[in-house]
Amino acid sequence: MKRVLIVDGYNIVNSWPELVRLKKRSLQAARDKLVELLANYAAYTGQEVLVVFDAHHVKGALGSQENVNGVTVVFSREAETADQVIERMVGEYVGVPGQEVYVATSDWIEQRIVFGRGAYRIPARELYTRVEEALEKMKEWEREQAPAERMLEERLTERVRRLLDALRRRK
C-alpha cells in the first residue's frame, strides 16, 4: 500500500518546539528545517511527502511546486490558502487504488474536512513523534553498522583496489 503524507507546513512550523525557536530567527530557516526533517522521514518510510505553505497574503504570488530532496514543496497562490491546496490534493489522491492519504495538521476544522473526504489525519504532535522515532531508528542502524562496512575501501574489489593503487603511484 502506497502512503501519501500531505503536511500543513505553517501549522507544523508553529507546533514543533525546534521549529518555533527557528522561526523567531528566520521563517525561511524554519521552513528549510521542516523540509529537511520530512526528507529524512520520507527516505526512511518510503512515503511520498508533500508540504504545503500559505502564500495567500503575498501580493502577486503565482503558487509554486518544487521537489526538494524527495519532498514536494508547494506554495499556494495569492488569495489561496494552504488548506484549499491541501483539500484539492486530498481530492486528487484519495480514491487512487492501493493508496492511503494522510494529512498532518492540528487545525481541527481542516482535520474534519480531510477526514470527511477520505484521508486520515495526523495531529502535529503525532507527526513529530513519528519523525523523531524514524530519525532515532536511522541513527541506531548507522551505529550498528560495523566500521568496515561504512568505509569505501573495505567494499572495493581486489581488482579495483589494485587499479586505484596503480593510479596513486603514478604521481
N, C-alpha and C positions, 0 to 999 in steps of 0.2 A: 504494500500500500504506500503510495507516494504521499508525503505530507508537505503542505504548503503553509508557511507561517507568515502572516501579514502583521507587521508591527506598527502601532501608532507611535511614531517617533518622538514627538514632543511630550506625549503622555508618559513615555518611559523615561525620557531625559529628566522630567520633573518628579519621577518616582524613585529612581535608584540613587542612593546616597553619593556614590562616587561621581555620578553624572551631575547631580545637583551642585556639588562643590566645583566641578569643572566649569559648569555653566556660569557661575559667578565671575570667573575669569574670562571665559570665551565660549559663546554659544557654539561656534564652529568646532572648537576642541571637544565639547561635549557630544556633538553630532558625530564627529570622527571616531571618538572612543566607542560610542554605541555601535557604529558600523563595524569597527574592529572586533568588538566582542561578539557581535552577531555573525561575522565572517568565520570566526573560530568555531562558534556553535554550529553553524551550517556545515562546516567541514567535518566536524565530529559526528553530527547526527545524520548527515546526508539529506537534510530537509532543504527545500527551496525557501529562501528567506527574502522577503520584500519589506523595506522600511519606508513609511510614508511620512513626509513632513509637510506642514502647512506653509503655504506662501500666499494665502488668500489676501493678506494685507499688504503685499508687496506690489506696488504700482507697476503695471505692465508685465507682471510675471506670466510667462507663457506655459509654465509647467515643464518639467524635465524628468528624464529617466535615464539612469546610467548604472552600469554594473561596476561595483567596487569590491574587488577580492571575492567575487562569488555572491555578493549580496546586491539585489536590485534596489537602488536608492531612488525614490520618487519624490518630487516636489510638486505640489498642486499648483494650479494656475491662480491668477488673480481672481478673487471672488469665489473660489472653490476651496472648501475646507478639506483637511486630511480625511475627516470622517466620510465625506462624499466620495473621495477617491477609494477609500477602503471598502465602502459599501458597493461601489461599482466593481471592484476587484473580486469581492466575495461572489457577486453575481456571475462573473466570468469563470471563476474557479470551481464553485460548488456545482455538483452535478456531473463533473467530469468523472467517468468510470475509473475506479481504482485510485481515487484521490480524496484525501481529507484536508479540510481547510481550517486553520486555527488563526484567530485574531488576538493579538496581545495588546490589551488596553485595560486601564482601570476605570475608564469612563463608563458608568453604569448604563446610561442610555445607549451608547454605542454597543455595549455587550449584548443588550437585549435585541437590538436591531439585527446584528450579525447572527446571533443565535436563531432568531426568527427566520433568517434567510438560509439556514442550514450549516453555518460554520460553528466550530467550537470556540469557546472563549477562554482566554488565559489572562488572569489579572497580572499586573506589572510585577507584583511581589513573587508570584509563582514563576514567571519567566526568569526573574533574577535568580531564583533558586536553581532552576534548570540550567541556566548558563553557568553559574558558579560550579555546580556539580560536574558539568561536562568539562569545564576547564581544569578542575581538580583531577578528573579521570585521565585527561590528556597528560597532565604533569606526572601523574603516577605511572602511566605507561612509559613515559620518557625516562623516569628514574629507574624503572625495571629493566630497561634495555642494557645489555652488557656494553661497557665502554667500547669494546672492539666492534660491536655491531653498529655503533654510531660513527665510527671513523671510516672514511672513504678508503683509506689504504688497506684496511682489513677486508674490504669487499671486492678488491680488484683481483682479477685472474692473474696467474703467474705470467702469462704472455704479456698482458697489459703492463704489469709491473716492470718487466724487462724492457719493454719499449720506452716507458717513461724514464727509466733509469738511463737508457742509452741517450735519450734527449737531454737529460740533465748533465751528462758527462761531456756532451759536445761543447759546452760553454767554456 
